Amino acid sequence: MVIMLVVWHRVRELGGLDSPLSGGGIMTLEAGVGGRWFTNRVRRKVGDGRDTRFWIDRWIGEVPLFNLFPRLYSLSNCKEAMVTDVVEFHEGGRLWNVRWRRQPFMWETDLIGNLMDLLEEVVLNGDRDMWVWTPDEDGLFSVKSSNAILEKIFLVEEDVGALEKGVFSLLWKSPAPSKVVAFSWSLLLNRIPTRDNLAIRHILELDASLLFVLCGRREETSTHLFLHCEYSSLIWHGILNWLEIYFITPHNLFVHFECWNGEVISKRLKGFWLIWHVTIWLIWKERNARIFTDQRKDGEEVVDEIKVVSWVWTLSRLKIASFLFYEWTWNPRECLNRR
């Protein structure tokens, strides 16, 4: 489950949840979480009706019209029509002209009457159609509100303890890109496509190797991949030494995140959270590069890449005084203290 929260105003500008920006992120999260948690909390606010699909989008009532009137949807010969395509304006008023692929049966005309009664409530104007976020009374999307919904879903489903709840509550406060934070979220829930998870879901062939590609010694599980593999341990060792953080590698990633926080004073937390996410992200990228492109880096190269990426993201995503890369590599703590 690769995840990236949308930039909501761009989703509205692009006119749909299937836009490239939203499709790569929050809608992928919906696929991983299940239950249409996002789709069920957005709807179309119709202005001129040019960008809202009459049958498919949720714009009138609580469900799309194709769900409310499945028989009429199957009878329609314009299933992808926009609202403006099925309304005509005359001097005497407005006419809803839904086209059918055959003459409706008598009992179907009753359904058509119910549809027309519902459409009488619609008010069209010259404004542009837009998406609205139903959990907010003003229809405005916020990452905070979506996070709160996700936390409720995950924490109920997973029946997690106090430690896990604490980690989840902090995870989205990181300034790392949302797709990176979302990947860490999926990782903590053990919902990423490691070889053991793929085998459980019968996606791998029966004779496929489950060995971790970075070491070739142990079965690829989330904790081995990111914590206990010799290769990953070398990367963490390099990053911990660089940050002057010292703790023994724990048995799982929740405790690892908690230990990470315990070594950092509060005003530096966001910067250190970012580095934690960068490390997770680049270990995963290295794993995928070896599988899909047969390219590889040694552990020291990945450590150097973590320093570069975290430097760029820190300067672009934190309100912090500028500093040079050599300063970052020399003393990241001092750099994070600048204001």
Secondary structure as UniProt FT lines:
FT   HELIX           8..14
FT   TURN            17..18
FT   HELIX           20..23
FT   TURN            24..25
FT   HELIX           26..33
FT   TURN            35..38
FT   HELIX           39..41
FT   STRAND          42..45
FT   TURN            54..56
FT   HELIX           65..68
FT   HELIX           70..75
FT   TURN            79..80
FT   HELIX           83..86
FT   STRAND          87..90
FT   TURN            91..92
FT   STRAND          93..96
FT   HELIX           106..119
FT   TURN            120..121
FT   STRAND          130..133
FT   TURN            134..135
FT   TURN            137..138
FT   HELIX           143..158
FT   HELIX           162..171
FT   TURN            172..173
FT   HELIX           178..188
FT   TURN            189..190
FT   HELIX           195..200
FT   TURN            201..202
FT   TURN            206..207
FT   TURN            213..215
FT   HELIX           222..223
FT   HELIX           224..228
FT   HELIX           230..243
FT   HELIX           253..262
FT   HELIX           266..268
FT   HELIX           269..292
FT   HELIX           299..317
FT   HELIX           325..330
FT   HELIX           332..336
//
